[in-house]
Amino acid sequence: MNKLKHYISVLGMMTMISIVITSCGLVDYDFDEIEENGYAMHLNRDTVYIMEGDTFSLSPIYTPVLPDANVFWKTTSTILSIKDNNIIATKTGETYVKAYSSYHSLIDSCYVCVMPRWTTPQYDFPDETIVYATIEIGGKPFDASRMRIAAYIDGECRGEGTMKDYLGRSIVQFRVCGNQDDYGKTVRFRLYILDELYCEYLPQTITFNGETFNIHLTDV
């Protein structure tokens, strides 16, 4: 009887200890799981805009730092081809490229928009609106070495800006082509920053009317 009381007492004590440990959140510790969940990976870009035929690369960033971890790239779309760590935009379209880390199977993805190369179909249109623009991006003057800008009508490139010298200062000239059907339509200006793989429309617009405009373009 005394032995039975002893076993019951020990069992009760173990149950109480289990309850206390559980309430403190100390049960089910899996040290491998903690190590795995303690690491994270994300790509240095989550969005890429690039023109057809161009090449770009992405870099994984680990927290904490893992300098020697390998990454494998994958995409299910034919608009991209991957060679080593270079990603080539083979044709226009939208897709995602995924990075798979050899360390704990970490995964991240990046949205990719491949744009058609900007060409100006001037010979297809008899009319044009001339635009002379001063441009300021991020509080700094337009940098033609790393930026491109084009005029669009109805989502179609109708003229890429070119740098001109006017009275000792640099301006950007657009020869926006169109026809009679384009009169009264909105002309939008699209900025492409090559080293940032970034492309966006600026907020300023004009109306196609066959006249000449002077305008200040900025990203704010």
N, C-alpha and C positions, 0 to 999 in steps of 0.2 A: 504494500500500500504506500509506504514511504517512497519507494522508487517511482511509483506511478505519479505521486504528487510532484516529485522532482522533475520528471519528464514534462508534465503539464506546465510547471513553472518555467522551465527552460523554453518550451514552445511559446508560451505567452510572451516571454521576454523577447524572443526573436521576432515575433509578430510586431511588438511595439517598436523595436529598432527599425524594422522594415517600414512601418508607417511613418516614423520620424524622418528616415532617409528619403522616402518618396516625397514627403511634404516639402523637403528642402531642395527637391529637384536634383538629387544626386544619384538616381538610379539610371540604369541603361546607358551608362557612359561607354561609348565606343571610340577609342582613341584614334583608330584609323579614319572613322567618319569625321571626327573633329578636325583632323589634319586636312582632309579633303575639303570640307566645307569652309576651312579657314582661308582658302585661296580663291581668287577670282581673276577672270581674264576679260578684258574688253579691248576692242580694236581702237586704233587712234582716230578713226573716222567712222561715223555711223551712216553717212550719206556721201555719195560721190557722184558728181556730174562730170562727164568726160565726152569728148567728141570721138566719133567713129574713126578707128585706125590708131588712136593714141593708146599709150600704156601707162598704167599706174601701179602703185604698190601700197600695201597696208601693213601695219605693224601691230602685233599684240602687246598689250600692257598688262603685266601681272601685279597683283597685290596679295601678299608681299612679292618683292622682285624675284623673278626666276629667269636669269639671263640665258640659261642653256636649254630651255624647253623648246621642243620642235613644234611647228605648226603645219598642218596640212590644209590645203584650200580645196573648196568644192563648190560648184554651181551646177544646177540642173538645166541652165539655159544655154542656147547656142550663141547668144550675143556676146559671150565672153569666152576667151580661151586662156588657160593658165599654164605658164611655163616657169618652173622654179618658183620664185616668189613674185614674178611679174604677171600682172593681169592685163590682158589685151582686149580692147573693145573692138570686136570684129564687125558688129552691125548694130543699128539703132534698136532701141527698146529699153525695157526696164526689167530688173531682176534683183536677186540677192546673191551675194557670195558669202560662204560660211567658212569660218576658221575653226579647225579642230585641234586642240592641244593634246600632245602626247602625255601631258601631265594631268592625271585625274580626269581625262576626257572633258575638259572644259570647252565650251562652245560659245561663239559670238558670231553675229552676222552684220553685214553692211549692205544698205540699199544702193544700187547702182543704176543711174540713168545715162544711157548712151545716146547722145544727141547727134543729128546729122551735121556734117561739116558746114560751116557758114559759107554760102556762096550768094552772090548778088545777081539775080536774073535780069539785069538791066535791059538786055536786048529783047526780052519778052514783053516789056512794058514801055509805052510811048511817053509817059509823063513822069515827072519827078518833083518831089518837094525837097528843097535844100535846107539842111539844119546845121548851124554852127553852134557848138556846145562847149561850155566850160564844164568840167566834170571834177567832182570832189568825192572821193570814196574813203570812208573811215576818217574823215577830217583831213585827208591829204590829197594832193592833185592826182589825177589819173596817171597811172604808171603803165605805159604801153609795153614795157618789157615783160610784164607779168599779167596784164589785163587785156581783154578784148571786149568790144561792145558793138551791138548791132541793133538796127531798127526793125521792128516787126509789125506786120499787119495781118490780122487773122491767123496768128500763130506761124506765119511764114517769114523767113528772113528776107527783107527787102533792101538791105543796104548795111554794110559793115562800116563802122567809123574808122577814119584814118586821121592821123595826126597832121596838123598844118601849123605853119607859123603865120601869125596875123598881128602885125604892128608890134613885133617883138615879144609876143606871148604865144604860148602853145594852146591851140584849140583842137577840137575834134570835129571833123566834117562828115556829115551823112548825106549821101545822095539817095534819098528814099524813092524807089521806083514804084509806079502804079499805073492804073488806067482809069477810065471814066467811072467804072464801078467802085473804085476806091475813094472817090471824093466824099468827104464827110466822115470817113472811117478813122478810128483811133490808131495812132502810131505809138507803140510802146518800145521802150529801150531795155535791152537785155544785157546784163553784165556777166562776164565769165572771167573768173580769177583762176588762172592756170595752176599755180602752185598750191592753191587751197582746194582745187577740184570743186569749186563752188559756182553756181549759176543761178541768177535770180533777176526778175524784172525790177527796174527802178520805179519809184512811185510816180514820176513825172510823165506826162503824155502830151502829145500834140494831135492836131487833126490834119489829115492829108488833104491839101487843097491846091497844090501846085505852086505855092508861094515859098518864101524864104523865112526861116525862123532863127532867132537867136535865143538860146535857152541855157539855163544852168541845171545840170543833172547832179543829183546826189543820192546816196543810199538812205538818207533820213528825211 
